[in-house]
Amino acid sequence: MSWTKRKWSWAKQNPLFWCNFVFISASVAVIWASPAPNASDFRVKLLGMVLQLVGILTVWHDLTAAARHFGKGGPLSFFVNT
């Protein structure tokens, strides 16, 4: 029981745990929950595209946060002459 309480308090402090849990659940649901012939390829490709977009947004957020931490502009300001 104490293991569950420790993990629950850890999960409450880490919101990305819940995002990962939702993505894993969505992946399982799309791929295995309701297999349909000919439609499953589209669902898998759509899920792959969504996960790629989430990855792009995550990298963008991390680069922006790191740049602000060191007093620089974000990734877009590198390409724009101001």
N, C-alpha and C positions, 0 to 999 in steps of 0.2 A: 504494500500500500504506500509506503514512503517513496518507492521508486516512481509511482504514478504521480504523486504530489510534486516531486522534484521535476519530473518531465513536464507536467502541466504548468508549473511556474516558469520554467524555461521557455515553453511555447508561448506563453502570454507575453514574454519580454521580446520575442523574436517574431515580428509579423511576417517575415519572409518565409518562415516555416509554413504558415497557412497558405501562402501563394504557391509554394512548391507542392503542398498537399492537394490543392485544387487542380494544378496542372497534371499531377500524376493521376488523380481520379478522372479527369477529363480524358487523358490518354487511354486509360483502361476502358472507359465507357465507349469511346469512339472506336477503338480497335476490336474489343472483344465482346462488349455487352450485347449489341444487336447487329450481328453480321448480316449484311444483305448483299446478294450477288450484284456485281457491277457498280454498286453505290459505295462500297467500302473503299475503293481506290480514291474516290473523291474526298471522302471523309478523312482518310489518312493524309492526303496531300493538303487539305485545308488545315488540319491540325498541325502539320509540319510548318506551314506558312505562318500560322499564328505563333508557334513557338519561336520561329526565326525572328518575327517582329518583336516579341518579348525580349529576345536576346539582344537585338539591336538597341531597344530602349534601355535595357540594363547597362549596356556598355556606354551609351550616351550619358546616362545618369552618373555612372562611375567616373567617366572622364571629366564631366563638368564639376563634380564634387572635388576631384583631385586638383583640378585647375584652380578652383576657388580657394582650396586649402593653401596653395602656394602663391596666392595673390595674382593669378593670371586670369585671362578671359577663358571662356568655354571653348569647345572644339570649333565652333563656327567662327569665332573671332580670329582664329589662326588663318583662315582663308580670306577674311575681309580686311582690307587695309583701312584702318581708322586713324 
